[in-house]
Amino acid sequence: MEELLVTARSNALIDPGLHIWTWEVAMYLFLGGMTAGIMVFAAAMTLLNKDEEAPLATTQLALLGPVVLSLGMTTLFLDLEHKLFVYRFYTAFMPLSPMSWGSWVLVFIYPVSLLQILSTLRNGYPRLAVYPDRSALGRRVLDWCESNRRSIAMAAIPFGVALGIYTGILLSAFSARPFWNTGILGPLFLVSGLSTAAALVALAARRHGERLMFTRIDLVLILVELALVALFLINLSTGSGVQIEALESIMGGPYTLLFWGLFIGAGLLVPLLLEVLELRGVSMKVVLLAPVLVLLGGYLLRQVMLDVGQESTWTQYPSQYNAELLDRLHR
């Protein structure tokens, strides 16, 4: 025990108060959630036969999936301490590890996303479709993907949901961090990812009708996200003593402004108000600000969760693992 007390305070690399995960991981969680939303909406609009009402979502959105995910994977790669050993994630599968599940989900996301893209390539990106159409094999592949477009869409939805929800489950599995130790994180991260994807479509859509459709979708998702945040706060406030202490970081503590002012206020409530005004026909030049704020709020949610979670702990390390106090006991 004495050896533990001494080494815990003399080795800064294992000091539990350190922030090990920084913005790179938060950005990966944000872009991964957005990718999940992109896959789900591209598939859902296809299954609902919304080609006329939502041409961007049904024929062009899928291409953004692997692009956005690759950007997120890049930031995650930057966070790795031993980058050359990344392949070791795929030398085993651990059924009880959310990180292992997530690693393998990412492997399957790319081929499913590619099939989504190929199933709408001719309609969404005819200039790109010219290249595979030049060969007999390329034409067969595109023809097969188009004929099985609905089946591909049905397969894309569960993979998208798995990608969106696993990031929250990954954090909640860290029982040593009381701020993360709640089952609400998985659904919260999934809904947030769907909301950011809906905001992205609303921002990029050229047709007014499609933009209004995804504005309505995003409005509902923001309300659901606010409800999940409320459940998250209730869960912590009625939990153990250390969870209540962790909650104080955003209830008057150092992260209060970031959580309530930027994430809740600027990232959820302000865009919610702007979207309501837009749907009511109020002419405002700032309505396009709403999806931008939703994207900002989606990132801030992950950043706040990471920062507060890594500071929360079940043990008061400064008092329990203090070499000076140990030395006094020996005297």
C-alpha positions as CSV (number, residue, x, y, z in Angstrom):
1,M,0.0,0.0,0.0
2,E,2.8,2.4,0.8
3,E,4.4,1.7,-2.5
4,L,1.2,2.6,-4.3
5,L,0.8,5.8,-2.3
6,V,4.3,6.9,-3.2
7,T,4.4,6.0,-6.9
8,A,0.9,7.4,-7.6
9,R,2.1,10.9,-6.7
10,S,5.6,10.7,-8.2
11,N,4.6,9.5,-11.7
12,A,2.8,12.3,-13.5
13,L,1.9,10.1,-16.4
14,I,-0.5,8.0,-14.2
15,D,-1.9,10.9,-12.1
16,P,-5.6,10.4,-12.4
17,G,-6.2,14.2,-12.5
18,L,-4.6,14.5,-15.9
19,H,-6.6,15.0,-19.1
20,I,-5.5,12.2,-21.3
21,W,-8.2,12.6,-24.1
22,T,-8.1,16.0,-25.7
23,W,-9.8,17.7,-28.7
24,E,-8.8,15.0,-31.1
25,V,-11.1,12.5,-29.4
26,A,-13.9,15.0,-29.0
27,M,-13.7,15.8,-32.8
28,Y,-13.7,12.1,-33.6
29,L,-16.8,11.5,-31.5
30,F,-18.5,14.5,-33.1
31,L,-17.7,13.5,-36.7
32,G,-18.5,9.8,-36.0
33,G,-21.9,10.8,-34.7
34,M,-22.5,13.0,-37.8
35,T,-21.5,10.1,-40.1
36,A,-24.1,7.9,-38.3
37,G,-26.8,10.6,-39.0
38,I,-25.7,10.9,-42.6
39,M,-26.0,7.1,-43.2
40,V,-29.4,6.9,-41.4
41,F,-31.0,9.9,-43.2
42,A,-29.7,8.9,-46.6
43,A,-31.2,5.4,-46.1
44,A,-34.4,6.6,-44.5
45,M,-35.2,9.1,-47.3
46,T,-34.6,6.3,-49.8
47,L,-36.9,3.9,-48.0
48,L,-39.5,6.6,-47.8
49,N,-39.2,7.3,-51.6
50,K,-38.3,11.0,-51.0
51,D,-36.3,11.4,-54.2
52,E,-38.4,14.3,-55.3
53,E,-38.9,16.1,-52.0
54,A,-35.3,15.5,-50.7
55,P,-32.9,15.0,-53.7
56,L,-29.8,16.0,-51.7
57,A,-30.5,13.5,-49.0
58,T,-31.5,10.6,-51.2
59,T,-28.9,10.9,-54.0
60,Q,-25.9,13.0,-52.7
61,L,-25.7,12.8,-49.0
62,A,-24.3,9.3,-48.8
63,L,-21.0,10.4,-50.4
64,L,-20.3,12.6,-47.3
65,G,-20.4,9.6,-45.0
66,P,-17.0,8.1,-45.5
67,V,-15.5,11.5,-46.1
68,V,-16.6,12.8,-42.7
69,L,-15.8,9.5,-41.0
70,S,-12.3,9.6,-42.5
71,L,-11.7,13.1,-41.1
72,G,-12.8,11.8,-37.7
73,M,-10.5,8.7,-38.0
74,T,-7.6,11.1,-38.8
75,T,-8.1,13.1,-35.6
76,L,-8.4,9.8,-33.7
77,F,-5.1,8.6,-35.2
78,L,-3.4,11.8,-34.2
79,D,-4.4,11.0,-30.6
80,L,-2.8,7.6,-30.6
81,E,0.5,7.4,-28.6
82,H,1.8,4.4,-30.6
83,K,0.4,5.0,-34.0
84,L,2.2,2.1,-35.7
85,F,0.3,-0.3,-33.4
86,V,-3.2,0.6,-34.5
87,Y,-3.5,-2.7,-36.3
88,R,-3.7,-4.5,-33.0
89,F,-7.3,-3.4,-32.6
90,Y,-8.1,-5.9,-35.3
91,T,-6.1,-8.9,-34.1
92,A,-8.8,-9.8,-31.7
93,F,-12.4,-9.3,-30.9
94,M,-13.5,-8.7,-27.2
95,P,-17.3,-9.1,-26.9
96,L,-17.4,-7.3,-23.5
97,S,-15.3,-4.3,-24.7
98,P,-17.3,-1.3,-26.3
99,M,-14.0,-0.1,-27.8
100,S,-13.5,-3.5,-29.6
101,W,-17.1,-3.4,-30.8
102,G,-16.6,0.2,-32.1
103,S,-13.4,-0.7,-33.9
104,W,-15.1,-3.5,-35.8
105,V,-18.2,-1.4,-36.5
106,L,-15.9,1.1,-38.2
107,V,-14.5,-1.6,-40.4
108,F,-18.0,-2.5,-41.8
109,I,-19.1,1.1,-42.1
110,Y,-16.9,1.8,-45.1
111,P,-18.2,-1.0,-47.4
112,V,-21.8,-0.3,-46.4
113,S,-21.3,3.5,-47.1
114,L,-19.6,2.6,-50.4
115,L,-22.7,0.5,-51.5
116,Q,-24.9,3.5,-50.5
117,I,-22.9,5.8,-52.7
118,L,-22.9,3.4,-55.7
119,S,-26.6,2.9,-55.4
120,T,-27.3,6.6,-56.1
121,L,-24.1,7.6,-58.0
122,R,-25.7,7.9,-61.4
123,N,-28.5,10.2,-60.1
124,G,-26.5,12.1,-57.5
125,Y,-23.1,12.5,-59.2
126,P,-23.5,11.7,-63.0
127,R,-20.1,13.1,-63.8
128,L,-18.4,10.6,-61.4
129,A,-20.6,7.7,-62.6
130,V,-19.1,8.1,-66.1
131,Y,-15.8,6.5,-64.9
132,P,-17.2,3.1,-63.6
133,D,-19.6,3.1,-66.5
134,R,-16.7,2.9,-68.9
135,S,-16.0,-0.7,-68.0
136,A,-18.4,-3.7,-68.1
137,L,-17.6,-4.6,-64.5
138,G,-18.2,-1.1,-63.4
139,R,-21.6,-1.0,-65.1
140,R,-22.6,-4.3,-63.6
141,V,-21.7,-3.1,-60.1
142,L,-23.7,0.1,-60.5
143,D,-26.6,-1.8,-61.9
144,W,-26.5,-4.3,-59.0
145,C,-26.3,-1.5,-56.4
146,E,-29.2,0.4,-58.0
147,S,-31.4,-2.7,-58.2
148,N,-30.7,-3.5,-54.5
149,R,-30.9,0.1,-53.4
150,R,-33.6,-0.5,-50.8
151,S,-31.9,-3.5,-49.4
152,I,-28.6,-1.5,-49.0
153,A,-30.6,1.3,-47.3
154,M,-32.1,-1.2,-44.8
155,A,-28.6,-2.5,-44.0
156,A,-27.2,1.0,-43.6
157,I,-29.6,2.1,-40.9
158,P,-28.6,-0.5,-38.1
159,F,-24.9,0.2,-38.9
160,G,-25.5,3.9,-38.7
161,V,-27.3,3.5,-35.4
162,A,-24.5,1.3,-34.0
163,L,-21.9,3.9,-35.0
164,G,-23.9,6.7,-33.4
165,I,-24.7,5.0,-30.1
166,Y,-21.4,3.1,-29.4
167,T,-19.5,6.3,-28.7
168,G,-21.7,7.1,-25.8
169,I,-21.7,3.5,-24.6
170,L,-17.9,3.7,-24.8
171,L,-17.7,6.5,-22.3
172,S,-20.5,5.1,-20.0
173,A,-18.5,1.8,-19.7
174,F,-15.8,3.7,-17.8
175,S,-17.3,3.1,-14.3
176,A,-14.2,4.8,-12.8
177,R,-15.5,8.1,-14.1
178,P,-18.8,8.9,-12.3
179,F,-19.8,11.7,-14.7
180,W,-19.9,9.1,-17.6
181,N,-21.4,6.3,-15.6
182,T,-24.9,6.5,-16.9
183,G,-26.9,4.7,-19.6
184,I,-28.2,8.0,-21.0
185,L,-25.0,8.7,-22.9
186,G,-25.6,6.2,-25.7
187,P,-29.0,7.6,-26.7
188,L,-27.9,11.2,-26.1
189,F,-24.9,10.8,-28.5
190,L,-27.0,9.1,-31.1
191,V,-29.7,11.8,-31.1
192,S,-27.0,14.5,-31.2
193,G,-25.4,12.8,-34.2
194,L,-28.7,12.7,-36.0
195,S,-29.3,16.3,-35.2
196,T,-26.0,17.4,-36.6
197,A,-26.6,15.5,-39.8
198,A,-30.0,17.0,-40.2
199,A,-28.5,20.5,-39.6
200,L,-25.9,19.7,-42.3
201,V,-28.6,18.8,-44.8
202,A,-30.6,21.9,-43.9
203,L,-27.4,24.0,-44.4
204,A,-26.5,22.4,-47.8
205,A,-29.9,21.8,-49.4
206,R,-30.7,24.0,-52.4
207,R,-34.5,23.3,-52.4
208,H,-36.5,25.3,-49.9
209,G,-38.8,22.3,-49.3
210,E,-36.0,20.0,-48.4
211,R,-34.4,22.5,-46.1
212,L,-37.8,23.0,-44.3
213,M,-38.2,19.2,-44.0
214,F,-34.9,18.8,-42.3
215,T,-35.5,21.9,-40.2
216,R,-38.6,20.2,-38.8
217,I,-36.7,16.9,-38.3
218,D,-33.9,18.8,-36.5
219,L,-36.4,20.7,-34.3
220,V,-37.8,17.4,-33.1
221,L,-34.4,16.0,-32.5
222,I,-33.3,19.1,-30.5
223,L,-36.4,18.6,-28.2
224,V,-35.5,15.0,-27.7
225,E,-31.9,15.9,-27.0
226,L,-33.0,18.4,-24.4
227,A,-35.2,15.7,-22.8
228,L,-32.2,13.3,-22.7
229,V,-30.0,16.0,-21.2
230,A,-32.6,16.5,-18.5
231,L,-32.6,12.8,-17.8
232,F,-28.8,12.8,-17.7
233,L,-28.8,15.5,-15.1
234,I,-31.5,13.8,-13.1
235,N,-29.7,10.6,-13.2
236,L,-26.5,12.1,-11.8
237,S,-28.3,14.3,-9.2
238,T,-30.0,11.2,-7.8
239,G,-26.9,9.0,-8.0
240,S,-24.1,8.4,-5.6
241,G,-22.2,11.1,-3.7
242,V,-19.4,11.2,-6.2
243,Q,-21.8,11.6,-9.1
244,I,-23.4,14.5,-7.4
245,E,-19.9,16.0,-6.8
246,A,-19.1,15.5,-10.5
247,L,-22.4,17.2,-11.4
248,E,-21.3,20.3,-9.5
249,S,-18.7,20.9,-12.3
250,I,-21.5,22.1,-14.5
251,M,-23.8,23.4,-11.8
252,G,-21.8,26.3,-10.6
253,G,-18.4,24.8,-11.2
254,P,-15.7,25.6,-13.8
255,Y,-17.7,24.1,-16.7
256,T,-21.0,25.8,-16.0
257,L,-20.7,28.5,-18.7
258,L,-19.4,26.1,-21.3
259,F,-22.3,23.6,-20.6
260,W,-25.2,25.9,-20.0
261,G,-24.2,29.0,-22.0
262,L,-22.6,27.5,-25.1
263,F,-23.9,23.9,-25.4
264,I,-27.4,24.3,-24.0
265,G,-27.9,28.0,-24.9
266,A,-26.1,28.7,-28.1
267,G,-26.1,25.0,-29.3
268,L,-29.7,24.0,-28.6
269,L,-32.0,26.7,-27.4
270,V,-31.0,29.5,-29.8
271,P,-31.2,27.2,-32.9
272,L,-34.5,25.8,-31.6
273,L,-35.9,29.3,-31.5
274,L,-34.6,30.2,-35.0
275,E,-36.0,27.0,-36.5
276,V,-39.4,27.7,-35.0
277,L,-39.4,31.2,-36.5
278,E,-38.3,29.8,-39.9
279,L,-41.1,27.2,-39.9
280,R,-43.6,30.0,-39.0
281,G,-42.5,31.9,-42.1
282,V,-40.7,34.7,-40.3
283,S,-38.3,36.2,-42.9
284,M,-34.9,36.4,-41.2
285,K,-31.5,36.4,-42.8
286,V,-30.0,34.7,-39.8
287,V,-32.1,31.5,-40.1
288,L,-29.1,29.7,-41.7
289,L,-27.3,30.4,-38.4
290,A,-29.4,27.7,-36.7
291,P,-27.7,24.7,-38.4
292,V,-24.3,26.2,-37.8
293,L,-25.1,26.5,-34.1
294,V,-26.4,23.0,-34.0
295,L,-23.1,21.7,-35.4
296,L,-21.2,23.8,-32.8
297,G,-23.5,22.4,-30.0
298,G,-22.8,18.8,-31.2
299,Y,-19.1,19.3,-30.8
300,L,-19.4,21.1,-27.5
301,L,-21.4,18.2,-26.1
302,R,-18.5,15.8,-26.7
303,Q,-15.9,18.2,-25.5
304,V,-17.7,19.0,-22.2
305,M,-18.4,15.3,-21.6
306,L,-14.7,14.4,-22.1
307,D,-13.3,17.2,-20.0
308,V,-15.7,16.9,-17.1
309,G,-15.7,13.1,-17.2
310,Q,-11.9,12.9,-17.0
311,E,-11.8,15.2,-14.0
312,S,-14.5,13.3,-12.1
313,T,-13.3,10.4,-9.9
314,W,-14.5,8.1,-7.2
315,T,-11.4,8.7,-5.1
316,Q,-10.0,11.9,-3.6
317,Y,-6.4,11.4,-4.9
318,P,-4.8,14.5,-3.5
319,S,-5.6,13.6,0.1
320,Q,-5.4,9.8,-0.1
321,Y,-2.4,9.5,-2.3
322,N,-0.2,12.2,-0.8
323,A,3.4,11.3,-0.2
324,E,3.8,14.1,2.3
325,L,0.9,12.8,4.5
326,L,2.4,9.3,4.3
327,D,5.7,10.7,5.5
328,R,4.1,12.3,8.5
329,L,2.5,9.1,9.4
330,H,5.9,7.5,9.6
331,R,7.3,10.1,12.0
